[in-house]
């Protein structure tokens, strides 16, 4: 959800520059089940446009209506939405509505936090009683400094309940390759909120404009790759369509710590690639080898580049979230875990 909050902050700050107020809506508690869990947020602008969503669509209309009093009074409030009689979910949502008006110090600190890929915390103070009470509001902790997202003081919040959420750095995907299938994977990853970096060959004529949604593009040799680009929130997919180049890039990445490495091609290609890789890097850690998935993707019968991209994205998400890829219809118990 980090990318959703990042987008909300960006859109809220842009609205502020245009002279528009905005209201932040945060789901802070849930009794029963719902389409999404506490911690999801959306932004309502003064012109009635909305950024993001907290459910499948019905809740948003009520939030838009309820936000009007916040725009008028400036006072944060709690609203509830009982989906037991209106939605397919059997739960009651508790939603905090507050003016979104952080100061310039937050803008600078948040931008640095996202750029440096640090985790941060959001604390939202609330009560399960509808209406306005003193102390309602959200605060963001960036490193050792806490910032208010509205016009409230934390000293007023001590007697209220608090929903605490830690958001990690945005998920990042490094695509090594610049062919048509890399473009499709880039599109789907960006749509899902991943930050995408494209690594093309040193002599490749393509640019970042060829990859909608990409945030970085580097045309370099394998040996020139900056391994500081890779952290434990990063997935890598090798798709150069060249056995030799995939091998060279794999060797160049041997000292990195990604959470996923995908390799295209059949099982035999993966085995040959790993056999030669181990010959070049006999001291490679087992944990690095365990992160390699080849053929990349889960078995959904993919045929087209678009379907293959969906398959790879599904596997990357499952690995990142530590999930077994099974049909939800065959899963016992709740869809979402408590983690």
N, C-alpha and C positions, 0 to 999 in steps of 0.2 A: 504493500500500500504506500510505500515511500514515494513512488512516482506520482500517485494521485495527490498526495499532500503537496508535493513539489509543484505540481500544476496549479493547484488551488492557490498556493502562495503567489506564484507568478501572475496568475490572472487577477488576484485580489490587489496586488501592487500596481498592475497596469490600470485597473479600474480606478484606483486611488489617484493616479496621475491624470486621469480623465475627469476627475472631480466626482466620481461615482462612489457612493457608499456600498459596502457589501456585508452580508451576514454569513457567518460560518455556522453550519449545522453539523453537529457531531453526535453519532449514536454512542451513548455512554453506558447504556445498560440494556439488558434484554431478559424478559421473563418468557421462557419457552423457546421456540425456534423461529428463525426468520431467514430471508433470502441472503442477507449478509450479517456479519457479526459486529459487536461493538468495536469501535475504532475507525469505522468507515466515515467519511466526511464528504460534504459538498458545499458549494458556495452559491449564494443567491445575490445577484447584483441588483442595484436600485432600479434598473430598467427592466427587471423581471426575467432577465436571462439567467441561466443556471450553468454551473461548472461542476461536472461529476454527478454522481447519484449514490444514494444510500440503499436502494432497493431496486425492484424491477420496473418502477414507474409510478405506481399509485401513491406511494408515500410522498414522493417529491411534490405532487400537487398540493398536498396538505401543508408541507413545509413552506412552500411559496406563500400560501395564504397566511400561515402563522408568523412568517417573518416580517410581515408588514408592520406589526406593532413594535418590533425591535427597531426597525428603521425610524419609526415615529418617535419612540421614547428613548432609544439608546440603551434600554435596560435588557440585559440578558434574561432568558427565561427557559423553562423546561416545558416541552410538549410531549405528549404520549400519542402513540399510534397503535391501536388494537387491531392486529391483522387476523384475529381468530374468526371474524365474521366477514372479512373483506378480501383476504388473500388466501393463497394455498398454504401459507405458513401459519403455525399455531402459536403466535407469540405477541408480546407487547413490547414495543420499542420505546425507549426513553431517549429523547433527542434534545441536546443542548443547543440553543440558538443564541448567538452573541455577535455583536458588531466585530468585524475583522478590521482592526486598525493598529497594527504593530508599528513601532517607531523605526527610524532609520537605522538605529544600532542593530535591530533584529535583521533588517534587510541585508546588511553587510555580513553579519555573523552567519546567517543562514546560507547565503551564497557561498561563503568560504567552506562551510560544513559540507555542502553538497559537492563542491569542487574537490575537496580533499577526501571525500568518501568516508566521513565519520558517521557513526550512529548518533541518534539523538532521541530525547524523550519528550513526550507530550503528556501533561497532567491536566485533566479536565475535572473541575469540581462541580458537583451536581447534587440534586436531591430527586427522589422519585415522586415528589409532589409537583403537580403542574403549576405554572406561573412563575413570577419573578421573586427571588429572595436575594439578599446581600451575599456576595461571595461567589456567585455563579461565574464560571469563566475558565478559559484554558491558558496554560503556560507551556512554553517550549524551553527545554534545557539543552543548551548547546555548549558542550564541554563543561565548564564550571559556571556558566552564566545562565540565569533564567530570565526569559522575556515573556511579558504578557502579550497575548494576541488581541486583547481588547483594551477597555478603559477601566480595568479593575485592579485591585490590590490583593495580593496573596494573603495578607493578614486577615482579610474578611472571609477567607475560605476554610479556616481551620476546623469548623464544626460541621462541614459538609462531607459527603462521600466523595471519593476521588477515583477516577478511572485513569490508570497509568498504562502507557504504551511506549515501548521502545521500537523505534524504526531503524533498520539497518541502512547501509548505503544501497542505492538503487542497484538492482541486478544488472550485470554487465555481460555483453556477449562480444567476443572477438571472433570475427569470421575471417579465416585465412583462405582467400580465394576471391576471384572477381568475375566469375561466370554467371550465367543467367540464374542458376539455382541459388547462388549467393545473394543475388538481388531479392529473390522471393523470401528467403530466410530473414534477410534484413528487414523487409516490410513487416513480416509477421511479428518479429521480435520487438520492433519499435512500436507497433500497435499494442503489444502487450505491456509496454512500459519499460522495456530493457534499454539501456544505453548501449548503442552498437558502434563498434570500431571495425573498420574494414582494413585488412592487411592484403594488399595486392603485390604482384611481382614488381621488381625494380624497374622493369621495362614496360610495364602495363600502361596503356594509353588512357585508361579510365580515370575518372575523378569522383569526388564525393557526390557530385550531381547525378551520377548514375545509380546511386543507392539511396532511394527515398527513406528518410528516417534515421540515417546514419549520423552520428555526432562527430566522428573522426574518420579520417582516411589517410593511410600511409602506403606509399609505393616503395617498398624496401626489399632487400635481400633477407633471407632467414637469419643470417648472422647479425644483421643490424637491428633486429627487433628489440624494443625497449621492454625488458621483462618487468619493469616497475608498473607497466600497464595492467599486470595480472595480479589480482588479489583473491582471497577466498570467497568473494562474491562474484567471481567471474567464470563464465563458461567459454570454452573455445571449441570451434568446429573447424576441422581441417578439410577444405573442399577445393583444393587447387586442381584436382583431376590429374595430378602428376605424382606418381609414387615417389620419385626422387625428391621433389619439393616438399611433399608431406613429411618425408623422413627428415629432411634438413630442418624443417620448422619444429618437428617433434624434438629433435636433438637440442635446438636452440631454447626450447621451453622446459627442458628437464629440471631446472632449478626453480620453477615457479610453483605456486600453490593454488591452482584453480579448483573449483568444485566439480567441474565436468570437462571432459575432452571427448569430442565426437569425431569419428573417422568415417568417411563415406566408403562405399564399396562392399563387396561380399566378405564373408568370414575369412576366406583364404587370403584375401588381400591384407586384412587386419593381422593375421598370423604372420605373414611374411614381413609386414611392416614392423611388428613388435620384435620379431626375431632379429632383424637387422639393427633395430634401435638398441636392443640389449647388447649386441656386439659392440656398438659404438659407445654405449654408456653402461658398462657392466655393474657400476656401483649405484645405479638409479634406485631410489627408494621404492619399496613395494607399494606404498600409499599412492605414489604417482601413477603406477601402472593400474591400480584399482580404479582410478578415476577415468580411465580410457574406456569408451563405449563404441564398439564397432561391430556390425554396421550401426551407425547412429540412428536413433529413433525407435519408436515402439511400433509393433505390428498392427497397423490399421488398414493394410492393403493399399498403401500409397502407390500411385503410378506417376502422377504429374509432379513437376517441381513444386507447385503450391501444396500439394498433399504431402510431399516429402518434408517440406518446411513445417507443416503442422505436426507431423510425426516427430520431428526432431525437437520442436518447441515443447511438445507434450512430455518427452523424455527429460529434457532439461529442467522443466518445472517439477516433475516428479522427483528427480534426483536432488534438486535444490530444496524441496520441501520434505524430503525423506519419506516419500510415499511409494507404495507398491502400485503398479498400474493395473488396476482391476476396474471392471464396470461398477458404477455406484449402485446399480440394481442388485449386485451380488455382495455388497458390503453390509456387514452387520453393524447395527448401532448408528450413531450420529454420522452425518456427512463430514462435519468439521470436528477435529480433535480440540481439546482444551488448551493445547500449546499455542 
